[in-house]
Amino acid sequence: QVQLVESGGGLVQTGGSLRLSCTASGRTFSSYAMGWFRQAPGKERGFVAAITWSGGSTYYADAVLGRFAVSRDNAKNTGYLQMNRLEPEDTAVYYCAAKRVGPYIAVMTYDYWGQGTQVTVSA
């Protein structure tokens, strides 16, 4: 089992930045790839970004490419999502998730999920 806890969400103005953290406990975090997803009210949960277990490869949804950056520190059992130039369309609950191997985009293929953290971007 892997337990994931997100933090760092909040209210920010358009153009602002936030950094989300995902802290893992349980089985060795470094064995798992990590994904970030988001779900806005009335919409399905969608892929945002992912990073392989080593951090050697990263993946991004088109909507966040160039604005968001995913990273991880396996020594701290923590992953990060740096979000810059935030827009109202980024408002959602953000979730981190973990899985062993790819593919990394599909929501239903992840084994472990955090409880989510709210990000609200005001216009």
Residue pairs with C-beta under 8 A, 6 or more apart in sequence:
1 26
1 27
1 112
2 24
2 25
2 26
2 27
2 29
2 32
2 98
2 111
2 112
3 24
3 25
3 26
3 112
4 22
4 23
4 24
4 96
4 97
4 98
4 112
4 113
4 114
5 22
5 23
5 24
5 25
5 114
5 115
6 20
6 21
6 22
6 94
6 95
6 96
6 114
6 115
6 116
6 117
7 20
7 21
7 23
7 117
8 18
8 19
8 20
8 21
8 117
9 18
9 20
9 94
9 117
9 118
9 119
10 18
10 118
10 119
10 120
11 120
11 121
11 122
12 18
12 86
12 119
12 120
12 121
12 122
13 121
13 122
14 86
14 87
14 88
14 121
14 122
14 123
15 85
15 86
16 86
16 121
17 82
17 83
17 84
17 85
17 86
18 83
18 86
18 119
19 80
19 81
19 82
19 83
20 36
20 80
20 81
20 83
20 94
20 96
20 117
20 119
21 78
21 79
21 80
22 34
22 36
22 78
22 79
22 80
22 81
22 96
22 114
23 76
23 77
23 78
24 32
24 77
24 78
24 79
24 98
25 77
29 74
29 77
29 78
29 98
30 53
30 54
30 74
30 77
31 53
31 100
32 53
32 98
32 99
32 100
32 112
33 50
33 51
33 52
33 53
33 98
33 99
33 100
33 101
33 102
33 104
34 50
34 51
34 70
34 72
34 79
34 96
34 97
34 98
35 47
35 48
35 49
35 50
35 51
35 96
35 97
35 98
35 99
35 104
35 105
35 110
36 47
36 48
36 49
36 50
36 70
36 79
36 81
36 94
36 95
36 96
36 97
37 45
37 46
37 47
37 48
37 94
37 95
37 96
37 97
37 107
38 45
38 46
38 48
38 90
38 92
38 93
38 94
38 95
38 119
39 45
39 46
39 92
39 93
39 95
39 116
40 91
40 92
40 93
43 92
44 107
45 95
45 107
46 61
46 107
47 61
47 104
47 105
47 106
47 107
48 60
48 61
48 64
48 68
48 81
48 94
49 58
49 59
49 60
49 61
49 64
49 68
49 69
49 70
49 81
50 58
50 59
50 70
50 104
50 105
51 57
51 58
51 59
51 70
51 71
51 72
51 79
52 58
52 102
52 104
53 74
55 71
55 72
55 74
58 69
58 70
59 104
59 105
60 68
60 70
63 89
64 83
64 90
67 83
67 84
67 85
67 86
68 81
68 82
68 83
68 84
69 81
69 82
69 84
70 79
70 80
70 81
70 82
71 79
71 80
71 82
72 78
72 79
72 80
73 79
73 80
79 96
81 94
81 96
83 90
83 119
86 119
86 121
87 121
88 121
88 122
88 123
89 121
90 119
90 121
91 119
91 120
91 121
92 118
92 119
93 116
93 117
93 118
93 119
94 116
94 117
94 118
94 119
95 113
95 114
95 115
95 116
95 117
96 113
96 114
97 110
97 111
97 112
97 113
97 114
98 110
98 111
98 112
99 109
99 110
99 111
99 112
100 111
103 109
